[in-house]
């Protein structure tokens, strides 16, 4: 079969021109489609980046907040977290008079005062009562500390942020990150605050926070519970009920031995 030679001077036929037009339109459509895909991918990436930023804000809303910002957020945050009102808890055994021979609200464990079961204390968690002769240093604890030492720290102006051991997530991370930092650098003055999980399974029901409570805020004879962990709510409490209080806040606690706070 003879081959056709290409003549550069030959004019394309009508059919060839139609084919060329179709080819060019198809190529143009492919280019436009590629541009649209590029724009869509760019928009999607921007949305995902924005969502990531929003996610960080939602998951870690208080990580970068200053103490003053936390206090401003506290009223709304406490309501959202389901915190009840701060309430006063009575003395161990219901004996309020220090002159009563059976008074043991500030007694130390020893031969005549064995460590009671947690169910014997006036509240869960305890806010006063017989305790270990040694105090517990302030700070964040990953495991439940000796509760007798923690109670003793309350007597000396400490405050405790107890949380349920099942709690995880951003709110708890905010809480522990805030109280783990060098608070003196921010002039927060929260060196007597203890943050720890409340989990003492050998103590029965009293060894766990009450049902529906994820966070309990404690100082001597004072208790506030919250359905959810909240850093602003916790700081609002500790900044008043741990000694010395934050900034110009008035000390609202009842700790009887503030002058011995150096033990904590």
PASEBA-1860 file (N, C-alpha, C; in nm, 3 decimals):
! residues 264
1> XXXXXXXX> 0.085/-0.119/0.000/0.000/0.000/0.000/0.088/0.122/0.000 ~ 0.063/0.218/-0.089/0.150/0.336/-0.097/0.127/0.427/0.021 ~ 0.233/0.487/0.068/0.224/0.582/0.179/0.200/0.721/0.124 ~ 0.130/0.802/0.209/0.103/0.940/0.169/0.214/1.028/0.224 ~ 0.268/1.110/0.142/0.368/1.207/0.187/0.298/1.331/0.237 ~ 0.358/1.395/0.341/0.298/1.515/0.400/0.340/1.637/0.321 ~ 0.242/1.708/0.270/0.268/1.831/0.194/0.245/1.950/0.285 ~ 0.351/2.025/0.322/0.334/2.139/0.412/0.248/2.249/0.352
9> XXXXXXXX> 0.235/2.250/0.224/0.156/2.356/0.161/0.010/2.316/0.140 ~ -0.020/2.187/0.176/-0.158/2.144/0.157/-0.247/2.202/0.264 ~ -0.361/2.253/0.221/-0.458/2.309/0.316/-0.539/2.196/0.378 ~ -0.563/2.201/0.513/-0.640/2.095/0.577/-0.784/2.093/0.526 ~ -0.835/1.976/0.523/-0.973/1.962/0.480/-1.068/2.010/0.589 ~ -1.195/2.020/0.554/-1.297/2.064/0.650/-1.307/1.966/0.765 ~ -1.300/1.838/0.734/-1.307/1.736/0.839/-1.187/1.745/0.933 ~ -1.068/1.771/0.875/-0.948/1.783/0.957/-0.956/1.906/1.049
17> XXXXXXXX> -1.015/2.014/0.995/-1.027/2.135/1.078/-1.122/2.108/1.195 ~ -1.231/2.033/1.169/-1.324/2.000/1.277/-1.255/1.915/1.384 ~ -1.174/1.817/1.338/-1.101/1.733/1.435/-1.005/1.816/1.518 ~ -0.936/1.910/1.453/-0.840/1.995/1.526/-0.912/2.083/1.627 ~ -1.027/2.137/1.587/-1.104/2.220/1.681/-1.150/2.138/1.801 ~ -1.195/2.014/1.772/-1.237/1.928/1.885/-1.120/1.898/1.978 ~ -1.002/1.873/1.919/-0.883/1.844/2.000/-0.847/1.961/2.088 ~ -0.853/2.083/2.030/-0.817/2.202/2.108/-0.919/2.227/2.220
25> XXXXXXXX> -1.049/2.208/2.189/-1.151/2.227/2.293/-1.131/2.126/2.406 ~ -1.099/2.001/2.368/-1.077/1.899/2.470/-0.958/1.935/2.558 ~ -0.850/1.982/2.496/-0.732/2.021/2.573/-0.762/2.138/2.665 ~ -0.840/2.237/2.613/-0.877/2.351/2.695/-0.961/2.309/2.813 ~ -1.055/2.215/2.791/-1.137/2.166/2.900/-1.054/2.094/3.005 ~ -0.954/2.015/2.957/-0.865/1.947/3.054/-0.787/2.047/3.137 ~ -0.739/2.155/3.075/-0.665/2.257/3.149/-0.753/2.325/3.253 ~ -0.876/2.357/3.212/-0.969/2.422/3.305/-1.002/2.328/3.421
33> XXXXXXXX> -1.018/2.199/3.390/-1.048/2.102/3.496/-0.933/2.093/3.596 ~ -0.808/2.094/3.542/-0.691/2.090/3.631/-0.687/2.212/3.722 ~ -0.719/2.331/3.667/-0.719/2.452/3.747/-0.826/2.447/3.856 ~ -0.945/2.392/3.816/-1.050/2.381/3.917/-1.008/2.287/4.031 ~ -0.947/2.173/3.994/-0.901/2.080/4.097/-0.798/2.145/4.189 ~ -0.707/2.222/4.130/-0.605/2.289/4.210/-0.668/2.386/4.309 ~ -0.770/2.462/4.258/-0.838/2.556/4.348/-0.912/2.482/4.459 ~ -0.976/2.371/4.424/-1.050/2.295/4.524/-0.958/2.237/4.630
41> XXXXXXXX> -0.843/2.181/4.584/-0.747/2.127/4.682/-0.694/2.236/4.773 ~ -0.668/2.353/4.714/-0.618/2.465/4.796/-0.721/2.509/4.897 ~ -0.848/2.516/4.853/-0.954/2.555/4.946/-0.971/2.451/5.056 ~ -0.965/2.322/5.017/-0.978/2.216/5.117/-0.866/2.220/5.219 ~ -0.743/2.245/5.169/-0.629/2.253/5.261/-0.647/2.369/5.358 ~ -0.699/2.483/5.308/-0.720/2.598/5.394/-0.825/2.567/5.500 ~ -0.934/2.497/5.458/-1.038/2.461/5.553/-0.984/2.367/5.659 ~ -0.905/2.266/5.616/-0.848/2.172/5.712/-0.753/2.241/5.808
49> XXXXXXXX> -0.673/2.334/5.754/-0.582/2.408/5.842/-0.659/2.490/5.942 ~ -0.767/2.554/5.894/-0.850/2.632/5.985/-0.916/2.545/6.088 ~ -0.962/2.426/6.043/-1.024/2.333/6.138/-0.925/2.287/6.243 ~ -0.799/2.267/6.200/-0.697/2.225/6.296/-0.675/2.332/6.401 ~ -0.674/2.459/6.357/-0.655/2.569/6.452/-0.773/2.576/6.547 ~ -0.897/2.563/6.488/-1.016/2.565/6.573/-1.012/2.448/6.670 ~ -0.968/2.331/6.620/-0.959/2.215/6.706/-0.866/2.239/6.823 ~ -0.755/2.303/6.796/-0.662/2.333/6.904/-0.725/2.426/7.005
57> XXXXXXXX> -0.801/2.524/6.956/-0.865/2.618/7.047/-0.970/2.547/7.130 ~ -1.045/2.454/7.065/-1.149/2.384/7.138/-1.089/2.287/7.239 ~ -0.984/2.213/7.196/-0.927/2.112/7.283/-0.839/2.173/7.391 ~ -0.777/2.286/7.361/-0.688/2.348/7.458/-0.723/2.495/7.474 ~ -0.845/2.526/7.524/-0.889/2.664/7.528/-0.817/2.749/7.629 ~ -0.755/2.687/7.730/-0.697/2.766/7.837/-0.546/2.750/7.849 ~ -0.484/2.673/7.755/-0.343/2.641/7.770/-0.257/2.765/7.776 ~ -0.293/2.868/7.698/-0.210/2.987/7.692/-0.271/3.103/7.770
65> XXXXXXXX> -0.378/3.078/7.844/-0.447/3.185/7.916/-0.364/3.229/8.036 ~ -0.368/3.360/8.063/-0.302/3.412/8.181/-0.390/3.389/8.303 ~ -0.336/3.401/8.424/-0.420/3.387/8.543/-0.538/3.484/8.543 ~ -0.515/3.607/8.498/-0.624/3.705/8.495/-0.732/3.662/8.396 ~ -0.692/3.607/8.282/-0.790/3.559/8.184/-0.869/3.441/8.238 ~ -0.802/3.353/8.310/-0.872/3.240/8.369/-0.980/3.286/8.467 ~ -0.949/3.386/8.548/-1.047/3.436/8.644/-1.164/3.503/8.573 ~ -1.136/3.569/8.460/-1.244/3.631/8.383/-1.334/3.524/8.321
73> XXXXXXXX> -1.276/3.410/8.285/-1.352/3.301/8.224/-1.426/3.216/8.327 ~ -1.385/3.227/8.453/-1.432/3.133/8.556/-1.583/3.128/8.575 ~ -1.657/3.240/8.582/-1.802/3.228/8.606/-1.873/3.143/8.501 ~ -1.844/3.172/8.374/-1.909/3.094/8.267/-1.856/2.952/8.264 ~ -1.725/2.935/8.284/-1.666/2.801/8.279/-1.717/2.713/8.393 ~ -1.735/2.771/8.511/-1.786/2.694/8.625/-1.928/2.646/8.599 ~ -2.006/2.731/8.535/-2.143/2.692/8.502/-2.144/2.580/8.399 ~ -2.059/2.595/8.295/-2.051/2.493/8.191/-2.003/2.360/8.248
81> XXXXXXXX> -1.909/2.365/8.342/-1.853/2.244/8.402/-1.943/2.182/8.507 ~ -2.056/2.245/8.536/-2.149/2.189/8.634/-2.098/2.193/8.776 ~ -2.030/2.301/8.811/-1.977/2.314/8.948/-2.087/2.360/9.043 ~ -2.091/2.300/9.161/-2.187/2.346/9.261/-2.127/2.462/9.340 ~ -2.202/2.511/9.437/-2.153/2.622/9.518/-2.050/2.570/9.619 ~ -1.958/2.657/9.656/-1.859/2.622/9.759/-1.933/2.605/9.892 ~ -1.907/2.494/9.959/-1.978/2.469/10.084/-1.881/2.434/10.197 ~ -1.926/2.462/10.318/-1.847/2.434/10.437/-1.877/2.292/10.486
89> XXXXXXXX> -1.772/2.218/10.521/-1.783/2.082/10.572/-1.748/2.081/10.720 ~ -1.824/2.009/10.796/-1.803/2.004/10.940/-1.680/1.924/10.981 ~ -1.653/1.922/11.110/-1.536/1.856/11.165/-1.553/1.704/11.166 ~ -1.443/1.636/11.174/-1.442/1.489/11.178/-1.523/1.439/11.298 ~ -1.612/1.344/11.272/-1.694/1.287/11.378/-1.804/1.378/11.427 ~ -1.819/1.495/11.365/-1.921/1.589/11.408/-1.887/1.664/11.534 ~ -1.764/1.649/11.583/-1.722/1.716/11.707/-1.647/1.843/11.671 ~ -1.708/1.958/11.694/-1.652/2.086/11.651/-1.568/2.153/11.760
97> XXXXXXXX> -1.589/2.120/11.884/-1.522/2.188/11.995/-1.384/2.129/12.020 ~ -1.278/2.207/11.996/-1.142/2.155/12.020/-1.116/2.113/12.164 ~ -1.198/2.163/12.257/-1.180/2.129/12.397/-1.245/1.996/12.434 ~ -1.325/1.943/12.343/-1.389/1.814/12.369/-1.282/1.705/12.365 ~ -1.279/1.617/12.466/-1.176/1.509/12.469/-1.179/1.420/12.345 ~ -1.294/1.411/12.278/-1.305/1.327/12.159/-1.275/1.402/12.029 ~ -1.242/1.529/12.041/-1.212/1.608/11.921/-1.084/1.554/11.855 ~ -1.092/1.524/11.725/-0.975/1.469/11.656/-0.961/1.524/11.514
105> XXXXXXXX> -1.022/1.639/11.491/-1.023/1.696/11.356/-0.882/1.728/11.307 ~ -0.791/1.759/11.400/-0.654/1.791/11.361/-0.552/1.692/11.418 ~ -0.599/1.574/11.457/-0.512/1.476/11.520/-0.420/1.411/11.417 ~ -0.302/1.370/11.466/-0.206/1.298/11.381/-0.220/1.148/11.402 ~ -0.200/1.073/11.293/-0.200/0.927/11.307/-0.093/0.886/11.408 ~ -0.121/0.786/11.484/-0.025/0.735/11.581/-0.085/0.620/11.657 ~ -0.017/0.579/11.765/-0.065/0.464/11.844/-0.207/0.484/11.897 ~ -0.241/0.608/11.933/-0.375/0.632/11.990/-0.474/0.680/11.884
113> XXXXXXXX> -0.424/0.712/11.765/-0.512/0.760/11.657/-0.478/0.683/11.529 ~ -0.533/0.564/11.512/-0.508/0.489/11.389/-0.574/0.559/11.270 ~ -0.522/0.535/11.152/-0.579/0.597/11.032/-0.720/0.545/11.009 ~ -0.820/0.634/11.008/-0.958/0.588/10.988/-0.982/0.550/10.842 ~ -1.089/0.475/10.818/-1.135/0.452/10.682/-1.188/0.584/10.626 ~ -1.175/0.603/10.494/-1.220/0.728/10.434/-1.369/0.750/10.454 ~ -1.444/0.643/10.470/-1.588/0.656/10.491/-1.621/0.723/10.624 ~ -1.522/0.730/10.715/-1.546/0.793/10.846/-1.536/0.945/10.840
121> XXXXXXXX> -1.478/0.997/10.734/-1.461/1.142/10.725/-1.594/1.209/10.687 ~ -1.600/1.338/10.707/-1.726/1.411/10.692/-1.765/1.435/10.547 ~ -1.675/1.411/10.452/-1.706/1.434/10.311/-1.617/1.346/10.225 ~ -1.655/1.334/10.100/-1.574/1.267/9.998/-1.546/1.369/9.888 ~ -1.419/1.408/9.871/-1.300/1.373/9.950/-1.300/1.444/10.085 ~ -1.214/1.399/10.177/-1.206/1.464/10.308/-1.154/1.608/10.298 ~ -1.202/1.691/10.388/-1.152/1.829/10.395/-1.082/1.856/10.527 ~ -1.087/1.763/10.619/-1.019/1.775/10.749/-1.027/1.640/10.816
129> XXXXXXXX> -0.971/1.631/10.934/-0.977/1.506/11.009/-0.839/1.451/11.039 ~ -0.831/1.338/11.107/-0.702/1.279/11.141/-0.616/1.261/11.017 ~ -0.486/1.288/11.034/-0.398/1.286/10.917/-0.257/1.245/10.956 ~ -0.177/1.223/10.853/-0.038/1.184/10.871/0.041/1.297/10.937 ~ 0.142/1.267/11.018/0.223/1.374/11.078/0.297/1.459/10.975 ~ 0.320/1.406/10.855/0.393/1.480/10.751/0.296/1.538/10.648 ~ 0.335/1.652/10.593/0.254/1.714/10.489/0.299/1.663/10.352 ~ 0.224/1.702/10.251/0.254/1.662/10.114/0.294/1.786/10.034
137> XXXXXXXX> 0.409/1.784/9.966/0.450/1.900/9.886/0.348/1.931/9.777 ~ 0.329/2.060/9.749/0.243/2.100/9.640/0.299/2.056/9.507 ~ 0.211/2.037/9.408/0.255/1.996/9.275/0.152/1.905/9.210 ~ 0.186/1.859/9.091/0.098/1.771/9.014/0.144/1.627/9.030 ~ 0.052/1.539/9.068/0.083/1.398/9.091/0.010/1.312/8.987 ~ 0.085/1.219/8.927/0.025/1.129/8.828/-0.049/1.013/8.892 ~ -0.014/0.981/9.015/-0.079/0.872/9.087/-0.133/0.926/9.220 ~ -0.232/0.859/9.278/-0.290/0.907/9.403/-0.186/0.915/9.514
145> XXXXXXXX> -0.167/1.030/9.575/-0.068/1.044/9.682/-0.125/0.992/9.814 ~ -0.041/0.979/9.916/-0.090/0.939/10.049/-0.193/1.041/10.098 ~ -0.315/0.998/10.114/-0.421/1.095/10.143/-0.407/1.156/10.282 ~ -0.348/1.082/10.376/-0.327/1.139/10.509/-0.233/1.259/10.505 ~ -0.131/1.253/10.419/-0.040/1.367/10.404/-0.110/1.483/10.333 ~ -0.195/1.450/10.235/-0.267/1.555/10.163/-0.360/1.632/10.257 ~ -0.428/1.560/10.346/-0.517/1.627/10.441/-0.437/1.719/10.533 ~ -0.319/1.674/10.575/-0.235/1.758/10.660/-0.197/1.887/10.589
153> XXXXXXXX> -0.172/1.879/10.458/-0.137/2.000/10.383/-0.251/2.100/10.382 ~ -0.375/2.050/10.383/-0.490/2.141/10.390/-0.486/2.224/10.518 ~ -0.443/2.160/10.625/-0.437/2.230/10.754/-0.339/2.347/10.750 ~ -0.241/2.337/10.660/-0.138/2.441/10.652/-0.157/2.534/10.532 ~ -0.280/2.552/10.490/-0.307/2.650/10.385/-0.304/2.594/10.245 ~ -0.300/2.463/10.231/-0.300/2.403/10.098/-0.440/2.390/10.041 ~ -0.446/2.364/9.912/-0.571/2.333/9.843/-0.543/2.216/9.750 ~ -0.644/2.134/9.727/-0.627/2.017/9.642/-0.727/2.019/9.529
161> XXXXXXXX> -0.681/1.991/9.409/-0.767/1.970/9.293/-0.765/1.819/9.265 ~ -0.868/1.751/9.312/-0.880/1.608/9.286/-0.955/1.589/9.153 ~ -0.913/1.489/9.075/-0.988/1.456/8.954/-1.006/1.305/8.945 ~ -1.113/1.263/8.877/-1.140/1.120/8.862/-1.034/1.057/8.773 ~ -0.985/0.938/8.807/-0.876/0.876/8.730/-0.916/0.839/8.588 ~ -1.046/0.836/8.560/-1.092/0.803/8.425/-1.089/0.922/8.330 ~ -1.063/1.040/8.382/-1.067/1.162/8.299/-0.944/1.168/8.210 ~ -0.965/1.201/8.083/-0.856/1.224/7.988/-0.896/1.343/7.901
169> XXXXXXXX> -0.804/1.385/7.816/-0.838/1.488/7.718/-0.781/1.625/7.749 ~ -0.821/1.720/7.666/-0.764/1.853/7.669/-0.785/1.928/7.799 ~ -0.904/1.915/7.860/-0.930/1.989/7.983/-0.833/1.948/8.094 ~ -0.809/1.817/8.105/-0.714/1.769/8.207/-0.572/1.812/8.172 ~ -0.538/1.808/8.044/-0.405/1.851/8.002/-0.382/1.998/8.034 ~ -0.484/2.082/8.012/-0.474/2.223/8.048/-0.450/2.240/8.198 ~ -0.526/2.163/8.276/-0.516/2.172/8.421/-0.376/2.136/8.470 ~ -0.326/2.021/8.428/-0.195/1.976/8.475/-0.082/2.061/8.420
177> XXXXXXXX> -0.097/2.109/8.296/0.007/2.194/8.239/0.017/2.325/8.315 ~ -0.097/2.382/8.351/-0.096/2.511/8.423/-0.031/2.497/8.560 ~ -0.069/2.394/8.634/-0.016/2.379/8.770/0.123/2.315/8.772 ~ 0.170/2.266/8.657/0.304/2.210/8.650/0.410/2.316/8.620 ~ 0.367/2.427/8.561/0.463/2.528/8.521/0.523/2.599/8.642 ~ 0.626/2.676/8.617/0.689/2.753/8.724/0.600/2.873/8.753 ~ 0.506/2.850/8.844/0.405/2.951/8.868/0.463/3.081/8.924 ~ 0.577/3.070/8.992/0.636/3.192/9.047/0.671/3.291/8.937
185> XXXXXXXX> 0.703/3.239/8.818/0.739/3.327/8.707/0.621/3.412/8.664 ~ 0.500/3.365/8.691/0.380/3.441/8.657/0.322/3.512/8.779 ~ 0.392/3.504/8.891/0.345/3.565/9.016/0.208/3.511/9.055 ~ 0.190/3.382/9.035/0.062/3.320/9.067/0.055/3.282/9.215 ~ 0.167/3.240/9.270/0.169/3.207/9.412/0.084/3.089/9.449 ~ 0.091/2.979/9.371/0.009/2.862/9.397/0.095/2.742/9.440 ~ 0.197/2.768/9.517/0.290/2.663/9.556/0.229/2.561/9.651 ~ 0.118/2.592/9.712/0.055/2.499/9.806/-0.062/2.423/9.744
193> XXXXXXXX> -0.070/2.421/9.612/-0.179/2.349/9.544/-0.131/2.210/9.504 ~ -0.214/2.112/9.532/-0.189/1.973/9.494/-0.292/1.934/9.388 ~ -0.247/1.877/9.278/-0.335/1.827/9.172/-0.309/1.677/9.159 ~ -0.413/1.596/9.174/-0.389/1.451/9.176/-0.518/1.375/9.147 ~ -0.505/1.250/9.098/-0.623/1.166/9.081/-0.670/1.114/9.217 ~ -0.801/1.106/9.235/-0.858/1.053/9.359/-0.901/0.910/9.331 ~ -0.823/0.816/9.380/-0.849/0.675/9.348/-0.790/0.587/9.457 ~ -0.874/0.544/9.552/-0.830/0.461/9.664/-0.926/0.341/9.673
201> XXXXXXXX> -0.911/0.247/9.580/-1.009/0.138/9.566/-1.025/0.051/9.690 ~ -0.924/0.046/9.776/-0.937/-0.036/9.897/-1.027/0.029/10.001 ~ -1.075/0.152/9.971/-1.158/0.226/10.065/-1.307/0.224/10.028 ~ -1.343/0.138/9.935/-1.483/0.130/9.897/-1.532/0.253/9.823 ~ -1.660/0.286/9.839/-1.718/0.399/9.768/-1.649/0.530/9.805 ~ -1.606/0.544/9.928/-1.541/0.668/9.972/-1.405/0.686/9.907 ~ -1.352/0.582/9.844/-1.223/0.592/9.777/-1.233/0.642/9.634 ~ -1.354/0.678/9.592/-1.376/0.731/9.458/-1.460/0.858/9.468
209> XXXXXXXX> -1.444/0.948/9.374/-1.529/1.066/9.372/-1.674/1.024/9.351 ~ -1.768/1.100/9.405/-1.909/1.065/9.388/-1.948/1.054/9.241 ~ -2.051/0.977/9.214/-2.100/0.961/9.077/-2.135/1.097/9.016 ~ -2.092/1.117/8.893/-2.120/1.243/8.826/-2.022/1.355/8.856 ~ -1.920/1.326/8.935/-1.820/1.426/8.972/-1.687/1.388/8.908 ~ -1.632/1.479/8.827/-1.499/1.457/8.768/-1.391/1.536/8.840 ~ -1.429/1.640/8.913/-1.328/1.724/8.979/-1.384/1.772/9.114 ~ -1.301/1.761/9.217/-1.337/1.809/9.350/-1.230/1.906/9.397
217> XXXXXXXX> -1.272/2.022/9.442/-1.182/2.128/9.487/-1.194/2.138/9.639 ~ -1.079/2.125/9.706/-1.081/2.108/9.851/-0.984/2.202/9.918 ~ -1.027/2.262/10.027/-0.936/2.325/10.123/-0.990/2.287/10.261 ~ -0.925/2.334/10.366/-0.963/2.293/10.501/-1.109/2.330/10.528 ~ -1.192/2.228/10.552/-1.335/2.244/10.580/-1.414/2.306/10.465 ~ -1.361/2.299/10.345/-1.427/2.361/10.230/-1.424/2.267/10.111 ~ -1.537/2.257/10.038/-1.547/2.165/9.926/-1.634/2.223/9.814 ~ -1.590/2.205/9.692/-1.670/2.235/9.573/-1.650/2.123/9.473
225> XXXXXXXX> -1.758/2.073/9.415/-1.745/1.965/9.318/-1.797/2.010/9.182 ~ -1.740/1.950/9.075/-1.776/1.985/8.938/-1.799/1.857/8.857 ~ -1.895/1.863/8.767/-1.924/1.748/8.682/-1.815/1.725/8.579 ~ -1.741/1.831/8.546/-1.634/1.821/8.448/-1.510/1.894/8.498 ~ -1.395/1.852/8.451/-1.270/1.921/8.483/-1.268/2.056/8.412 ~ -1.227/2.158/8.482/-1.221/2.293/8.425/-1.109/2.370/8.492 ~ -1.011/2.413/8.415/-0.901/2.492/8.470/-0.949/2.626/8.527 ~ -1.031/2.703/8.455/-1.075/2.830/8.515/-1.147/2.811/8.648
233> XXXXXXXX> -1.232/2.709/8.656/-1.303/2.685/8.782/-1.204/2.646/8.892 ~ -1.107/2.561/8.858/-1.009/2.519/8.958/-0.926/2.638/9.007 ~ -0.882/2.721/8.913/-0.798/2.834/8.953/-0.878/2.938/9.031 ~ -1.004/2.956/8.996/-1.088/3.047/9.073/-1.094/3.003/9.218 ~ -1.099/2.870/9.240/-1.102/2.818/9.377/-0.966/2.829/9.444 ~ -0.863/2.775/9.383/-0.732/2.771/9.450/-0.674/2.911/9.470 ~ -0.707/3.004/9.382/-0.653/3.139/9.396/-0.711/3.211/9.517 ~ -0.818/3.156/9.575/-0.876/3.212/9.697/-0.850/3.126/9.820
241> XXXXXXXX> -0.850/2.994/9.799/-0.849/2.903/9.914/-0.714/2.839/9.941 ~ -0.613/2.864/9.856/-0.475/2.826/9.889/-0.403/2.951/9.935 ~ -0.319/2.934/10.037/-0.249/3.051/10.091/-0.105/3.056/10.040 ~ -0.056/3.174/9.999/-0.128/3.301/9.991/-0.218/3.307/9.869 ~ -0.324/3.386/9.873/-0.413/3.395/9.758/-0.346/3.467/9.642 ~ -0.401/3.448/9.522/-0.344/3.512/9.403/-0.373/3.661/9.401 ~ -0.270/3.738/9.362/-0.289/3.880/9.339/-0.349/3.951/9.460 ~ -0.451/4.028/9.435/-0.516/4.103/9.542/-0.638/4.035/9.598
249> XXXXXXXX> -0.656/3.905/9.566/-0.774/3.835/9.617/-0.764/3.816/9.769 ~ -0.877/3.814/9.833/-0.883/3.793/9.977/-0.879/3.644/10.007 ~ -0.800/3.603/10.106/-0.794/3.463/10.144/-0.928/3.423/10.203 ~ -0.990/3.322/10.145/-1.123/3.278/10.187/-1.119/3.148/10.266 ~ -0.999/3.092/10.285/-0.988/2.963/10.351/-0.999/2.969/10.502 ~ -0.996/2.850/10.562/-1.010/2.837/10.708/-0.891/2.764/10.770 ~ -0.783/2.750/10.697/-0.670/2.673/10.748/-0.616/2.735/10.876 ~ -0.600/2.655/10.982/-0.561/2.711/11.112/-0.411/2.729/11.131
257> XXXXXXXX> -0.327/2.675/11.042/-0.183/2.682/11.064/-0.111/2.735/10.942 ~ -0.148/2.854/10.900/-0.087/2.915/10.782/0.059/2.945/10.802 ~ 0.097/2.976/10.925/0.235/3.015/10.951/0.331/2.901/10.929 ~ 0.282/2.778/10.923/0.369/2.662/10.903/0.360/2.611/10.759 ~ 0.325/2.699/10.668/0.310/2.659/10.531/0.437/2.609/10.464 ~ 0.552/2.643/10.522/0.676/2.598/10.464/0.692/2.447/10.463 ~ 0.610/2.377/10.543/0.617/2.233/10.546/0.565/2.172/10.416 ~ 0.488/2.249/10.340/0.422/2.192/10.222/0.516/2.194/10.103
END
